[in-house]
Amino acid sequence: MRKTMLAAFSAIAMMLPGAAAAQGTPPIRIGILVALEGAFAAGGADGVRNVELALKQINATVGGRRIETVVAPTDTRPDTTVRMARKLIEQDKVDIIIGPLSGSEGIAMRDFAKTIPGNVVINGISGALETTWVDPAPNFYRFNLDGAQWGYGLGSYVVKQKNWRRVVTIAADYSFGYTNFMGFAVDYCKAGGDIVQRFWQPLGQSDFGAIIAQLPDNIDAIYLGLGGTDAINFLNQYQQAGERTRLIGGTIMADQTVLTARGRAKEVLTGTPTSGPFAIDNPDPAWQTYVKLYQDAFPANQRFPTPSLFGLGYYVATLAAIRGLEAVGGDLGNGQARFKEALNKLQLDSPIGRITLNENRQATGTVFITEVVEGSDGNLTSKMVGRTDNVTQTLGMTAEQYRAIGLPSRNVVDCARLRAGG
């Protein structure tokens, strides 16, 4: 099954139209580094679809040069990611890499990017803070917000609008899980909330019975920072156990990869607030146009009802690559110097608003607060209940204040210390 899926994606990618390219002009080769195994495989598949979608809008041609793509599948493990990235550069001879998908992959790619200074890497959707915050690579660009930015605004929302002041947290025990939780926790603690207990789970967890049995009764809600099949497994087991405590969703928990899953998870998901880079019902014409393009491009049984978080990330990354290439007429000479300069200056008008980069080549943009609801067709969707614009990498703090919190980890954030201004 996996080989069939990968072959299909590779075939689609290499058949993207490019007839307008001048004969004899070498193509621009883009490597798509994407997780197609593990908990996020469905999201990775949507990432590939969205790269295809973005390139179709320009007939896969820039500056008279055809664009060819090569799909390099990963399993979210950093060593696999680096091995596949090296293959893209050394064997497939790609000019640009778009990817990766998962947090720890992003940190590994930051370091690998430093070994290929003549090639640009544009992040797919990975969201670990350290990727662009700690010793960033000058040729690594991230046009999506990081996980901490995505979590910002949700904490104050549940305190001020829901009066949920005591929570237990269950989150993925890796770099993105720490980062996304950190953004929520900074905001939640500042607003007066208290984190009673924290549980951390490795990716690929299938049995959550032990954690469910340990959940205390005297809390207002559970923050669930899981995604993909991990989130689905937890939600189904939580429902089967008869639990009814309200949930707060991390960014990847209420994505289309979870909302469209089979099972009884929707019985506990309805009403769950979450935050992230988009809202399904965003009335902005740019978003509505993008959703329509996505829906029209693929049969309903071969896509999600609307783009997933993962698909959106790869679409925006590809859009950034296209705009940068257009600015330089497809010129990738001199170690891609002009292309890098164009990306540094780019103010990207995207389906989720204008995106700019800071000195770390990290995005500043909008965070949407949403709540899971049952749609008119009986399936789960979400509604927008708030938004925060111009969310910076330091969450509105100075760099010094932000560094004082510490890097994302199991023990960050310390609520008492943060409220005390320490």
N, C-alpha and C positions, 0 to 999 in steps of 0.2 A: 504493500500500500504506500509506504513512504517513498520507495523508489519510483513508483508510478507518479506520485504527486510532484516529486522533484523534477522528473523528466518533463512533466507537463509544464511546470513553471519555466524550466530552461528553454523549452521549445517556444513557449509564448514570448519570452523575453527576447530571444534571438530573431523572432519573426516580426518585431515591431516595425512599422512602416518607416522607410527612410529613403524612398525613391528620389526625393528632391536633392539628395546629396550629389555633388559633382563627381563624375567618374574619376577614379584615380586619387581622390582625396582620402587620406586615411581616416577611418572612423574614430570617434571618441568612445572609449570603452569604459563602462561603469560596472563595478562589481557591487552586487547587492548582498551584503552580509546580514543574514537574517536567521533567527531561530525557527527551525521547522521540526524540531523534536522537543519533547518535554512539556512542561506545564503551559507554555505559551505558544505551542505549535499553531493553534488556530489563529492567534493574533499575528504570527509570522506570515502565515499564508495571506492574510489580509494586507500585510505590508507589501508583499510582492504584487498583489492586485493593484495597489495604489501607486506603486512605481510605474507600472504599466499605464495606469490611467493618466498620470501626469505627462508621460512621454507622448501618449496619443494626442494630447492637445496641441503638440508642436510637430506632429508627424515624425517624431523621433529624429529631428534634424535641427542643428544650430549652426549658424555661420557657414552654411553649405556643407557641413560635416554630418554624416549619419551617426546616430548614437546606437551602440550595441550594448547589451547587458549580459552579465554572467551571474547566475545565482549561486551563492556559496552558503550551504546550509550549516547551521550550528545547533548545539543542544543547550545553550546558555552557559556552558562551562568555559571559563576564560582560556584554558589551554587549547580547547577545540577552536575557539574563536580566532586566536592568534595563528594557529596552524592554517585555518581556512583563509585568513587575510593574507598570509604569506603566499599561499597558493595563487590567490587572485593577482598579486603583484608579480611574482616570479614566473608562474606558468601561464596564467591567462593574460598577462600583460595589460591589466586594466590601468586606466589613467586616474580614476577617481573611485573611492569606496564610499558607498552609502550604507551605514550600519554602525554599531550593532543594535540589538533590541533590548537586552537585559542589562541591569545595573553593573554587575561585576564584569561583564563583557566590556562595558564602556571604559572602565578603569584600565583594563588590559589593552584596549585599543588606543587609549591615550599614550601609553608607553610604547606600543608598537609604532604608532604614528611618528614618533621621534626618530625611528630608524629608517623612515622613508620620507625625508624632508621634501623631496620633489613631487610628492603625490598628496593631494587633498583628501582628507577623510571628513565626511559630513555625517554626523550622528544620525542613526535611524530613529530610535525613540528611547534609548537607554537613559535612565534618570538619576544615577548616583551623583551626589554632590561633588565628590572628589575628582571626577573626570575632568571638570574644567576649573575647579577651585584650588586644587593642590597641584602645583607645578604643571600647568597646562601645556599641551603641545601646540606650537605655533601654526601647525597645519591641520588641527582638529577643530571643527566648527560644530556648534550645537544650536540649531534653530528651534529646538523645543525647550520649554522650561524644565528645570530639574525637579526631582521628586519633592524636595522641600518647598519649592515654589508652588507646586500643584497642591500641597497640603495646606497652604496658607489661606486663612479666611474661614476654613471649616470649623476650627476650634471656637472662635468667637461667635460663629453662627449658632452652634449647638448650645453654648452657654446663654447667649442673649435671647435667642428665639425659642429654644426648647427648655431652658433652665436645667440642662443635664450637667451637673457639677461634679459627679463622681463616676469615673469610668474605669473599666479594665480594658487592656489592650492585648490583642492577639495579632502578631505581624510576622512577616517572612524574615527569617534569620539570615539576611545577606544585605549587601550594600544598599540596594534600592529600598528594601523594607525599612532599614534604619533611616534613610533619607526622607522618605515620604512621611513616616511617623514623626520625624523631627519637625517638619514644617507644621503638621497638625499640633504637635505638643507645644511648640513655642507659642503659637497663637492661643491654644486652649489654656495653658498655664497663665499667660498674661491676662486673659479674660477672667481668671478666678477659678478655673477648673482644677480638679485634683485627680491624678492618675493613681489609683489604688494598688494595682498589680499589673505586671507585664509578663506576657508569655511570648516566646519566640519559637517559630517552627521552621525547619529546613524546607527548601523547595522540594516538591514531589511528595509531600506528606499525604498519606491516604487514611490514616486513622486518628481522629481527633477526640476519641472517647475520653481519654485521660484528662485532657484540658477541659472539656465540657463538664466533667464531674467535679473539677476544682473551682469552677466559677462561683464567686461569692454572690449572695442574694442582695446585699445592701448597696447596690450600684444603680445608676440611672441608665447606663448604656454600655455596650461593648464596641470598642473601636476595632474593626476587622481590616487589617492591612494585608490581605491575601488576594491573589488573582488567579485567573485561569482555572485549571482543574483543581487546584488546591482550595480555592474559594468555593467551588461547586461541592467538593467533598465535605467541607466543613458545614456549609449551609444545609445540605441534605441530612447529615448526621445530627445537626443542631435541631432541625425540625423533628426528626424521628425521636429525639430524646424528650420532646415536649417542652423545650425551652421557649420562653417568650420575651426575654429581655430585649429591649430595643437595640438596634445596631447603628453604628456610624461607619461609613465605608471609606477605606483608603481609595486612592485614585483608580487602581486597577480592579477593585472589587465590583464596581457597578458598571463595568464596561460591557459592550455588546457580547463579548466572549462569555460573560457570566449571565447576563440578562436573558440570552436566548437559549440557555442550557435546558435540557429536559429535566424533569424531576419536580419536587415540591418545594424547591428553594424559594419560589416567589411568595410562599405563604409567610416567610419571615423577612423577606427583602422589602416588601411594600412599605413605604414611608421612610426608608433609610436615606439620610442626607449624606452626600459625598461631595468631592471637589476635584477639579481637574481642568484640562485645557479646552474643553468644549462642552456645550449643552445641546442635546439632540433637538430641542425646540427653539434654538436661537433664531430669532427672526431676521438677523442680518442677511441681506441678499447674497453676500459672498458665500456664507455658509449654506444657504438654501440652494444656491447654484451648484456648489460642490456636491452636496448630497444627491441632487438630481443627476449629475454627471455619473456619480458612482452607481446609482441604482439603474441607470440606463445602460451602463457599460457591461454589466454582468447579469446573467439570469438569476432570478430570486433564490433559487436553490443552490447557487454557487457563491453566495455572499451573505453578509449580515443585512438586516433591514436598513441600517445606516452604518456609515464607516465606524470601525472600532478605533479606540485610542491608538493602537499599534499601526493600523492602516493610515490614520491621519498623520502620525509622525513621519512615516516614510513618504507620504505624499508631500508634506511640507519640505522635507529634506530634499526631495527630488526637484520641487519647485525652486528652492534656493539654488540648487546646482544649475538649473536651466537659466535663471535670471543672471547668475554670475557668468555663465558661458555666453549668454546673449550680449552682456556688457562688453565682452572682449572679443566678440566675433568668433568664438570657438578657439581662441589662441591659448594653447597650453605650453608654450615654449618657455625657455629660461626657468626651468623648475616650477612652472605654473605661477610665476610671480604676478603677472597681471590678473590672473584668475583669483589668487589669494587676496590681492588688493581690492578687487571688486566685491568679494564676499565680505571683507572687513567693513566696507562702506555700505553694504546692502541694507536697505530698509524694505523689508519684505512684506508686501500686501498679500495676506494669506486668507484662507477661509475662516480663520479664527481671529482676524484682525492684523494690525501692523506689528511686525516683529523686528526688533533691533538687537544688535549684539553689543555686549560690554567689552572691556579690555581683555577679558578672558575668552572672548569669542563665544560667550554664553548668552542665551536669549533673555530678553525682558519682554513680558507680554501679559496676557489676561488670564485670570483664573476664574472659572465659573463654579458656583455653588448650585447643586441640583438635588432633587429628591426623587427616589424611585417611586413610580406610580404604575397602576395598571392601565394600559392603553385601551382604546375603544375596541380593539380586536381581541382583548383578553390577555394579550402578552404584556410583559413588563417593558416599560420605557422609563424616561425620566423627564422632569420638568425643571426649568431654570427658576431658582428662587433668589439668586443674587450673583454679583460678579465683582471682581476687584481688578482694576486696570493697572498697567505699568508695575507689575510685581517684579522687583529686582532680585538678583541672586542672593542678596543679603537681607531680604524680607523687610526692606525699609530701614534697616539699621546701618550704621557705619561698618566698614570692614572690620575694624577693631572690635566693635561690640559683637559682631557675628562670630568672629574667631574665638571670642571669650566663652561662647557656649560650648565649644568643642566640636570635633568632627562627629558625624553620625555614628552611633553605636548603640548597644543594648542599654547603656546607662544614661545616654543623652536623650531627653532634656531633664535637668533637675528643676522641678517646678518651684520648690521653695526658694532656691537660689535665684531663679529667674525673676520671681515676683519681688525679691528683695533688691533686684538690680545688680546682682553679682554675675 
